[in-house]
Amino acid sequence: MKTSIVIKPQNLAEVAKSLNRLLADETVLYIKTRNAHWNVEGPDFHAQHIFFEEQYHQLENFIDEVAERVRTLGHYAEATMKAYLELTHLTEQTRDKNNSAGFIKDLLKDHETIIIHMREHIDRFANDLHDQGSSDFITGLITSHEKMSWMLRAHLK
């Protein structure tokens, strides 16, 4: 059944396309955070192992919320690694050391990249595409990523 929420179909398609890029970013960040959780080494291993676990659980929720927002708009959520790697703004990481500071710096950079890209869409979604719901949705998600960034940043002081 067609979505009928007083937003033009082409606008819904544009928002869904942007949200699928966000879904790709969230998924790549989730995998990178899992990598940190599994592979961190050093004297702070136990604390960082737990910290990264808390972070990836939050990202799991973001992934689900973004995918469900795409479906709410009447479109399909991307769901393949190939699509995620084609759509993401992030890069896969390669590292020589698996220390917590290195992982934290990489993850912080990725959170900030996601925040910047979401900020670019707040007004676009609301004003150009007439989707205040999606604008509000990503505003809330920005707040969550900002808090996660603060937590990461605090580990580097």
C-alpha positions in Angstrom: 0.0 0.0 0.0 1.2 3.5 -0.9 2.4 5.9 1.8 0.0 8.8 2.1 1.4 11.4 4.5 1.1 14.6 2.4 4.7 14.6 1.2 5.3 14.3 -2.6 6.6 10.9 -3.6 9.7 12.3 -5.1 10.5 14.1 -1.8 10.0 10.8 0.1 12.4 9.1 -2.3 15.0 11.8 -1.8 14.7 11.6 2.0 14.8 7.8 1.9 18.0 8.0 -0.3 19.7 10.2 2.3 18.5 8.0 5.1 19.9 5.0 3.4 23.3 6.7 3.2 22.9 7.4 6.9 22.0 3.7 7.5 25.2 2.7 5.7 27.3 5.1 7.9 25.7 3.8 11.0 26.3 0.2 10.0 29.9 0.8 9.1 30.5 2.6 12.4 28.8 -0.3 14.2 31.2 -2.8 12.6 34.2 -0.6 13.4 33.0 -0.3 17.0 32.6 -4.1 17.2 36.1 -4.4 15.9 37.3 -2.2 18.7 35.4 -4.2 21.3 36.8 -7.5 20.0 40.4 -6.4 19.3 41.4 -3.7 21.8 44.6 -4.6 23.7 46.5 -2.9 26.4 46.5 -2.3 30.1 43.0 -0.7 29.9 41.6 -3.7 28.0 38.8 -4.6 30.3 37.4 -1.1 30.8 37.6 -0.4 27.0 36.1 -3.7 26.1 33.0 -2.9 28.2 33.0 0.8 26.9 33.0 -0.3 23.3 30.3 -2.8 24.0 28.0 -0.1 25.4 28.7 2.0 22.3 27.9 -0.7 19.8 24.6 -1.5 21.6 23.6 2.1 21.1 24.5 2.0 17.4 22.4 -1.2 17.0 19.4 0.9 18.1 20.3 3.7 15.7 20.6 1.3 12.8 17.2 -0.1 13.5 15.6 3.3 13.9 17.0 4.6 10.6 15.9 1.5 8.7 12.5 1.7 10.2 12.3 5.4 9.3 13.0 4.5 5.7 10.3 1.9 5.8 7.9 4.4 7.4 8.4 6.6 4.3 7.4 3.7 2.1 10.8 2.8 0.8 13.1 -0.1 1.4 16.1 0.0 3.7 19.4 -1.0 2.2 20.5 -4.3 3.8 23.7 -5.5 2.1 27.3 -4.9 2.9 28.0 -4.1 -0.8 25.4 -1.3 -0.7 26.7 0.0 2.7 30.2 0.2 1.4 29.0 2.0 -1.8 26.9 4.5 0.2 28.9 5.3 3.3 30.8 8.4 4.0 33.2 6.4 6.2 36.1 4.2 5.4 37.1 0.9 6.7 40.1 1.0 9.0 43.3 -0.7 8.9 45.7 -0.4 11.8 49.0 -1.7 13.0 48.1 -1.4 16.7 44.9 -2.3 18.5 45.3 0.2 21.4 42.3 2.0 22.8 43.5 5.5 21.9 43.8 4.6 18.2 40.4 3.0 18.1 38.8 5.9 20.0 40.3 8.5 17.7 39.1 6.6 14.6 35.6 6.2 16.1 35.4 9.8 17.2 36.3 11.0 13.7 33.5 8.8 12.3 30.9 10.0 14.7 31.8 13.6 13.8 31.6 12.8 10.1 28.1 11.4 10.6 27.0 14.5 12.7 28.2 16.8 9.9 26.4 14.9 7.2 23.2 14.8 9.2 23.4 18.6 9.9 23.4 19.1 6.2 20.0 17.5 5.9 18.0 19.1 8.8 16.9 22.1 6.9 16.8 20.3 3.6 14.4 17.7 4.9 12.2 20.3 6.6 12.2 23.1 4.2 13.0 21.8 0.7 11.5 18.3 1.0 8.7 19.2 3.5 9.4 16.3 5.8 9.6 17.8 9.3 9.3 14.3 10.8 12.6 13.1 9.2 14.2 16.5 10.1 13.2 16.0 13.7 14.3 12.4 13.6 17.9 13.2 12.5 18.1 16.1 15.0 17.5 13.6 17.8 20.0 11.3 16.3 22.6 14.1 16.2 22.1 14.6 19.9 22.8 11.0 20.5 26.0 11.0 18.4 27.2 14.2 20.1 26.9 12.5 23.5 28.7 9.4 22.2 31.4 11.7 20.8 31.8 13.4 24.1 32.3 10.0 25.8 35.0 9.1 23.3 36.6 12.5 23.5 36.7 12.3 27.4 38.9 9.1 27.0 41.5 11.1 25.1 42.2 13.7 27.8 
